[in-house]
């Protein structure tokens, strides 16, 4: 028994050392970027609108000696002391003032949702890029953007010559190998077949392979064995459940509004199912984008296609809406969210900064922001949270489908240009800006906005032009991220100045162009990449190569990486035999989700795949939240990967894990096998490999000592929990 307990502790503690330095750095980078973006989208506009008049360097009369127009001013504070204590909102004077707790700032109390944003921002450490010396900020000008990697026109590049020509199977391999060889290094050896199949299966459908699938692949020595496996996985209905989840992260999918009310979105699941089906059908990405931005404006061959197009526009209605009461910026806040999700999802551009002023870093003037904002201001949001039709300004109203059902989405409003909000203040307007697109990314084929419509159709057309410099680069970089653990450009959500130049920009261009040439197909791009030698390398550690490239930026080996939250939970359900692989075709929140019902209590575990769990803002399922599921209030192209003690404690004590361990044990005991063979089968189910001699000895000793009498199921349950709790189960090699 002591041996097994030691084995259990070792496997749990292994999680603390498996993540590489590169993964830790990547998590820090992602966290920093998200913090700055949160400040720019949620905090700066409020400070500009409600605080700068009395608390900035340009104030005619500075009040309380308090400057709120720089990070230094916030930290130094005024006559009453520092305005914020980083990480501690309840100790921050700024929060007392916003809550009207003794201090009152501004005079009219801000909406609860805005106050909650400031509380979250301070908890994040109050990330703030501002300095008092604006002249010191580096900015990418329009002229410089012509030669900036993400704005330059894409072009095809010849693959470089390599010394070890026999190693490369594709141009991808040649681009990577050329830089590896230039450093005098060699790539890792190929992964063994069992390891490779586990990697492939989890990457493509998010479930582990069965022992029989592993046996079949290992035994198949035909030249096209790999191709057959890849094609089988891509054709699986589980492909859309895996890859659709990545898009839902970006679309900030949730089944409730969040904020103080947390009103339910009773029809959000239709959008979820639309995304899954689109990936399963391998819908061309340019069509996928067009439907979500302008599906209501597209012609349809029949009622079913029209319904699909309407459901697709739920992408623009899934926002976490602030309260409209006492909020003159309510309409512009909704528009800002729609603009932000469109630009970041498709172009990885943080345009939201230009709402109050010209973008401080990227070549996006305020007039470009309002040119795009006018497109969404000319549309009406249908969030499905009110019984009657929506008013202009968003927040309610039933797209009515041909089936009589309701769907969230967007529709045409009054086509009009809008005036610039001076310093982001909706009550102070400048001149109107004609609706249009980002000047830095216009192409010769860019069509002007139809003046009689909102302009969403032309917006979708511009985003999916073959010469658009960002769209294809962004999506193939994300595909690379999900197959290799990090993108060719590691900052996948920011292709501006504060992003990161790709390690292989020529390769990124070639992949982006191939993506278009192959019909904007996700499946073809995934197939192309996983059949490369680079994807099929092992994770073998080499000390000399690691010293030369610890972050694996040369892609000399496969980087061990932790499964995401959904794949961990789904894998536990799958190996235990307790998973229900039939899609529910509805929301799985408990009880009826009425439009005005608070959704915070609608959480319950169920046997469906994790993508079908209720995603309730501010109350995510524990099994997902503990392993860094995307925050549905944010636009997330790349999740954080944390390693914290709470994860190990969850795996040791969670009722779900305990129940699944017992179910796994029962599955094993149903087999007519001797314990050594049963143990080997358990390892093959969990890890796609047989038990090692040392592992077999420790577990069998434990079983021999503990499974007498009525304790047999309990003993095997402990063994199964050890397997599910191990680092190897949660990581891909």
N, C-alpha and C positions, 0 to 999 in steps of 0.2 A: 504494500500500500504506500509506503514511504517513497518507493521508487516512482510510482505513478504521480504522486503529489509533486515530487521533484520535477518530473517531466512536465507536468501541468504548469508549474511556476516558471520553468525555463521557457516554455512556449509563449506564455503571456508576457514575460519580461523581454522576450526577443523583439516584441513590437517596438520597444524603446530604442533599439539599435538598428533595425532594418532600414528606416528612412535614411537616405544619403544626405550629405551636406547640401547637394544641389536641390533636393526636395525641400529642405528647410529654408534655403534661400528663396526658392520659388514661392513658397507659402508667404514669406515676408514681403516679397515683391507684390504678389497679388493683393495682400492685405493693405499695403501702402497705397496702391493704385485705387483700390475700392474706397479707401478712406478719403482720398483727395476728391474722387468723383462724388462721393456722398456730400462732402462740403460744398462743392461747386453747384450741385443740383438742389440741395435741401437747405443749406445754411447761408451761403453768401447772398442769395436773392433776398432772404428775409432781413439780413443785416443791412443791405443796401436800401431796401424799401422802408424799413421801420426804425433804423438806428443811426445811419450815417448823418442825417440832418443835424443831430445834436452831438454825435460822438465820432467825428472824423477830422482829419487834418483840414478839410475844406469847410468845416462848420463855421458859421459866422460867429457863434458863441459856443465854445466847448463847455459842456455840462459835466460837472463832477470830475474834471480832469481825466476823463475816461475816453481813450481812443479804442474804437472797435473796428477800425479799418486795417489792422495788421495783427499778426499773431503776437508780436511783442506787446502791443497795446492790451490785448486780452490777458496775457500772462502777468504783465506789470500791474494792470488795473488802474483805478483812480483813487479818489480820496478815501474810499471805504475798503480798499485792498484789492488783491487780484480778482479779476472777473470770473476766472475759471480755475478749478483744480483738476488737472488732467486725470481722467479716469474716474472721477468722483462727482457726479452731478449734484448730489445732495449737499456737498460741501462748497458748491460753486455759487457765488453771488449772482451770477448771470441767471441761473436757474430760479433763484428766489425772486428775482425781478420779473422774469417771464411768467412765473406762477402767481405773481402778485401776492407774495408771501412777505409782507412787511414792505419791501421795495416794490415799485410798480413801474415796469418799462416793457413796452410803450404804455401810454395811458389807457388805450383800448386793448384789453387782453387778447392775445393771439389765440387762434384755434388750438384745441387740445392736440391735434395731430402735429402742428408745427412745434409745440412745446415738447412733444414726444420725440420729434426729430432731433432737437437740441440735446435732449437727455441721452439719446443713443449716440450722438456725435461725441459728447464728452466721455461717455463710456468707452468709445473707440480710441480715446487718447487725444481727442480734439485735433485731428489732422487738419492742417491749414497751410497752403503753399504761399500765402501772402508774405511780403516783406514791406518794410516802410520805404524802400528805395525801388520804385517801379522801374527805374532805368536799368537796374541790374538784371531784370528778367530777360532771359533769352527768348526770342520769338522767331518762329519760322515765317518768313515773309512769302508773299505770293511768288516773287521772283525765285527765291530759294527753293520753293516747293516744286519747281519744274525739274529739279535734279534730286529731290528727296525720294528715297526708295519706294515709298508707298504711293506717291502721286505720279511718278513717271509712267509713261505708257508701257504696258507689258510687251515683251518681245521674246521670241524663241532663241534659246542659247544652245550652241552645240555642246554635247557632253565632252568633258575633258578626257584626255588620254590617261590611262593608268598603267602601272607596271604589271600588276597582277590581273591581267585581262580576264583570266578564266574565273576569277572570283565573282565578277559582276554579272548579274542576270538582266539588268535593266539600266536605263540612264540614271535612275535614282541612285543605284549602287555606284555608278561611275562618279557622280558628283560627290558623294560622300567619301568614297575611297581615295579620290584625288587629294583631298585635304588631310586624310589620315596618313597617306603615304608621304605627303609634303612635310609632316612632322616626324617622319621616320618611325611611324607606328604601324601596327597591324591590327585588323579587326578581330573580334572574338570569334571563336569557332561557332558552328551551327548548333542550334538547340536540338536536343534529342526529340524524337517524334512525339512522345507522350507530353512533354512540356510544351511543345509547339501547338499541339491540338488543344490543350487546356487554355493556352493564351488566345488562340484563334476563336475558340468557342465563347469564351467570356467576353472578348473584345467585340464580337459580331452580334451575339444574341444575349449576352449578359447572364448566361447560365453555364455551369460546368459540364463537361462531356461525361457520358456514362462509361463504365468500364468496357462495355461491348463496343462502343464507338472508338475508344482508345485502342482496343485490340485490333479492330478492323483496319484502322489507319496504320498502325505499326506493321501489320501483316501485308498491307497493300504496297507492293514494290513497283507498281506500274509508274510510267513516267508522268502521268497526269493525276497521280493520287492527290496531290495538294490542291490542284484545280477543282477536282470533284468535291472535296470537302468544303472549299470556300464557296463554291456555287450552291451546295446544299444549305449552308448556313445563311447565305444571302437570300435564298428563297424562303427561308423560314418565316412564319408570321411573327416570330419573336424578335426578328430584326428591327421592326418598327418600334417595338416596346423598348428596345435598348437605345437606338439612335434617336428616336423621337424624344426621349427624355432629355437629351442634350439640348434640343431646341426649346423644350419647355423651360429649361433653366434660363435661357436667353429671353424668352417671352414673358418672364416673371409670372408663370402660371400659378394660379391659386383658385380655391373654391370659396374664398371669402374676401371681403374688402380690406380687412385689417383695420388699423387705427383704433379709436376708442369704441366705435360701434361694432366693428367686425361683422358687418352684415353679410349674409351668405350670398354666393353667386350660384343659384340653383341650376344654371344651364352651362356652367364652365366646362363640364366634362365633355360636352359635344366638341369643343375645340381640341381638347386632349385627344379624343378619338380621331378627329380629323388629322391631327399631326401624325399619329401612329399609322393610320392608313396611307397617308401621303408617302411616308418612308417605305412602307411595305410595297406600295405600288411603284416605287422609284420615280415619283413625280419629278420632272425636271425642276431644278432649284429655281430657275428664273420664273417658272410658272408658279411654284410654291410661294415665292416672295410676292408676285403680282396678285395672287388670290388674297393674301393676307392684308395687303394695303388697299386694294381696289376691287375685291371680289364682287361687291354689289354693283359695280359698273361694267362687269364683263358680260358678253353675250353667253347664253347657255343653250345647249342643244335640247335639254329637257328639264323637268322640274327637279330631278335628283341632282343634276349638275348645278342648277341654280341654288339649291339648298346648300350644297357643298361650298359654293363660292361665298354665300352669306355667312356660314359658320366660320369660314376661314378668317373673316374680318374680326373675329373675337380677339385676335392678336392685339388690336388697338383698343380694346375695351377692358382688358384684364388689370388695369392700373389699380393701385391702392389709392382710392380717391380721398382727398381731404374733405372736411365738412365745408359746406357752402356758407354757413352762417357767419356773418361778420368777417368775411374774407373776400375783399374786392379782387384778389388775384385768383379766385377759384377757377375761372374759365381758363386763364393763362397757365395755371398749374396743370390742368388736364392736358392742354395742348403741349406743354413742356414734356409731360410724360410720354405722350404719343410720339413726339419728335425725338425724344431721347432714345426710346426703345427702337424706333426705326433706324436711326443713324448708327447706334451702337451695335444692333443686331446684324445689320447688313454691311456697314462700312467700318465698324470699330472706330468711330469718331465720337469724341465727347463734346458734342456741339452745345450742350446745355450751358456751358460757361459763357456763351455769347448772348445769353438772354439779357444780361445787365450791362455788358460792355463788350467791345471787341475781344475775341478770344486771346488770352494772355500768352498762349504758346503756339497755337496753330493758326493758319491763315484763314480764319473764319470771322469776318466782320459781323457786327450786330445786324446789319441790313440783310445779310444772308440768313441769319437765324429767323428774322421775321418774314423773309420771303418764303421760307419753308413753313413757319408757324401759320401763315395765312391759309395754307392748304388744309391744315387740320382744323383751323378756326372756321373754315367753310364746310365742315362736316359735323355730324351729330353722333355722339356716343350712345350706344344702346347696351347698358350693362345688365339689363334684365332684373333690376332690383326694385322696380316700381310697376304697379299694375297698369298705369296709363302710359301713353307715348311720352318720349323724352322731350324736354324743352331744350332749346339751344343752350349749351353749357354742359350737357351730359348728365349722366347719373341714373337714368332709368330707361323703361321701354325695351319686351315681348317680342329682333327680326322674327317675322312670322313665317315659318317654313310651310311647304306645301302639305306636310303631314298634319299641320295644325299645331305642331310643337313650337317652342320658342327657342331663340338662340341669341347669345350676346353678339355684339358687332358694331358696325358703324355704317352710316348712310349719309347721303348728301344733305347739306344744309343750304344756307344762303351764301352763294359764291361772292366773296368780297375780299379785298386786300385789307390788311390791318396796319395800324399805325404802330411805330416803335414805342415801346414802353420805356420811358426815360429812366435809366438806372434800374430797370426791371419793375418799376412801379406802374401798375395798370391804371392808376388814376391820373398819371401824368404822361401825356402822349405827345409824340413828335410827328413827323411826316409819315404818310402811308408808304408801304413798300410793295411793289408789284410781286405777286406770287412767283416763285421760281426755285432754283436749286443752288447748291454750293458752287461758287465761282471757281474754286480750286480744282473741282473734279468735273467740270463741264467738258463735253466732247463735241466734235463737229456735228454729230448726229443728234444732239440733245434737242428735243422738241419743246417749244414753249407751252406753258399751261393753257388749257382751253378756258377762256375767260368766262364761259357760261357754266362751268363745273368747278368743283373744288380744286382739281389739279392732281388728285391722288392717282389717277390713271397714268398721267404723264410722269408723276414721281416714280411709280413702279417701273415705267418704261426706261427712265433715266438710270435707275439703280441697276437694271439688268441689261444695259447696253454692253455689247461685247468689248467695247473700248473703255468701259468704266474702270478706272485704275484700282479700285478698292474691292469691289464685291467678290470677285473670284479669288483674289489673293486671300481675303479674310476667311472664306469658307474652306479652302483647302488647307489653310494653316490650322483651322480648328479640327479638321479631319486628321491631320498629322498629330495634333495634340492628343486626340483620343486613342490613337494607335501606338504612340511612342511615349506618352506621358508628359511631353512638353512640346510646344510648337516650334517650327523653324524660327519664328519670332516668338519669344517666350511671353511677351505681353500681348496676349491674343485679343484683348478688348480695347486696345488703344494703338492704332496705326498712325498716330500723330507724333509730334516731337518727343513726347514723354513715353513713347513706346520703345521698342528695341529693334534695331536692325537685324534682319534674319541672319542666321549663321551661313545660309546658302541662298542668297537672294535670286540667283539665276535658276536654281532648282525650283524655288517657289513660283517664279514666273512660268516656268515650263509646266508645272503642275496645274497652275491656274488656267493656262491656255488649253491644256489637254482636257481639263474639266469641261470647258466650253465645247471643245471639239467632240467630246463624247456625249453631248446632249445634256450638259449640266447634271450628270447622273452621279448621285452619291454612291450607288452600288458599284459602278464601274471604277470610280476613283479608289474606293476601299479595296476592291479586288486587285487593282493595279499595284497598290502599295503593299498589301499583305503578301503578294507573290514575289516581292523583292528579296534579295539576300539580306538586306539591311534589317528588314522586319523579322526575319527568321533566325537572326543571331541569338546566341545564348547570352545569359547575364554573367558569364564567367568573369571573375575579378582578376585583373592583372595589375600588380603593384606598380610596375614601371609606367604602364599606360595610364593608370589612374593618377599617378603623380603629375604626368604631363597634361592631363585633361580630367580633373576631378569632377567637373560638372557635366561631363559627357557631351560637350558641345560639338564634338567631332562625330558623334554617333558611332563610336567604336564598339559598343556593345548594347544589348537591350538593358534598359534601366529597370531594376526591380521597382514595382509600383503597387501601391495599395489599391484594391478594388474600391469603387465608390459605394456609397451607402446602400443603394438599391441592389447592386450585385452581391453585396455581403448578405443582405437579408434574403434575397431570392435564392442564393446558393444554399443557405441554411434550410430554407423551405424545400428546395429541390432534393437535396441529399437525404432529408428526413422522410421524403415521400409524402409530405403534407401540403404540397403546393397545388393550387387550382389554376391550371394554365388556360382555362376558358375565360376570355375577357368578359367583364361584367356588363358592359354596354350601358353604364349608368354611373352615377356617383355612388361610392361605397360608404359615404358618411352615414352614420346611424340615424334612423328616424327620417322624417320628411324635412328637407331643407327648404323652408319657405323663404320668400324674398326678404322678409324683414326679421327673420329669426337670427339671433346671435349664433354664430357657428362655433364658438369656442368649445362646446361640449360634444361636437360631432366627430370625435376621434375614437376609433376602435380598431384593434388589429383584426385582420382577416387573412384568409389563405391565398388571396390573389397576389399577382406580381406587384412589386412596390410602386410601379407607375400608377396603379389604380388605387393606392391608399389616398384618403382624403388629405388634400394639401390646404390646411387652414392657416391663414396668416396669424402669427403670434402663438401658434399652438401646433407645431409640427409633430408627427409621430416620433416617439422616442427612439425607435429602432433606426430612423433615418437621421434625426437631428444629432445623435451621438457621433455619427460618422460623417459629419460635414455636408449634409445635403444642402443644396442651394437655398439661400434665403429668398422666398418668393416675392419679397418687396424690392429686390434688387435685380438688375440685369446681369446675369452671371454666365460668362463664357468659359471660365476656368474656376473650378472650385478650389478652396483651400484644402490642404491635407494636414490635419493635426494629429499628434500622438499624445494623448493625455490619459492619466490614470482612470478617469471615468469610463473610458472605453473598455478597459480590462475588467473593471468592476461590473459593468453592464453584462459582459459576456459570462461572468461568474454567477450573477445574481438575477438577471432578468427572467421573469416568468416565461417570456417568449422563448428564450434560449433554452431554458430548462425543459419546457414542453417539447421543443423540437429535438432536443437531445434524447428525450425519452422515446419520441416517435422514431428517431434514427435507430435507437437500440432495439426497439420492437421489430423494426424492419430486418435488422440483422439476425435476431433470434428466430425469425420465421424461416430463415435459410437452414436447410438440412446439411449443416457443415460442422466440422470440428472447430474448436476455438481458434487454432492457428490459422485455418483457412478463413474463418469468419473475420478474424482480425485483419487478415490481408485484404479481404473484400472491402472492409470498412475504410482502410487507407486508400484503396483504389477509387472508391466512391468519393472520398473527401479531397484527395490530393492527386488523383490520376497516376498513382505509383504504388508499388508494394511497400510494406513496412520494412525498414532497415533492421538488421539483426539486433542492434541495441534497443530500438523501439519495441520490437517484438518481445524481447526478453523482459523488459520492464512492465509492459502491459499484461503479459501472460502471468507473470509473478503476482501482479495485483489481482488478476481475476481468480487465480488459484486460491488466493488467501481470503477473498471476500465474497465469492458468488455461491457460497453454500446455502442450502435451505431456500428461503424466500427472497434472498438478496441478489439473485442473478440479474434481474432487470435493472436494479439499482446500480449494480457494478458496471454493467454495460452502458448504462446511461452516463455514468461518470467518465467512461472511456470516450463515448461519443461527444460529450461536452468538451473534453480535452481537445479533441480534433477540431471541433467548431471554433474553439477559443484560440487556436494556435495562429501564430503569425503566418504560417504557410498557407492556411486556408484563406486568409484575407489578402494575400499578396500574389501578384503575377510575377513569375520569373522570366 
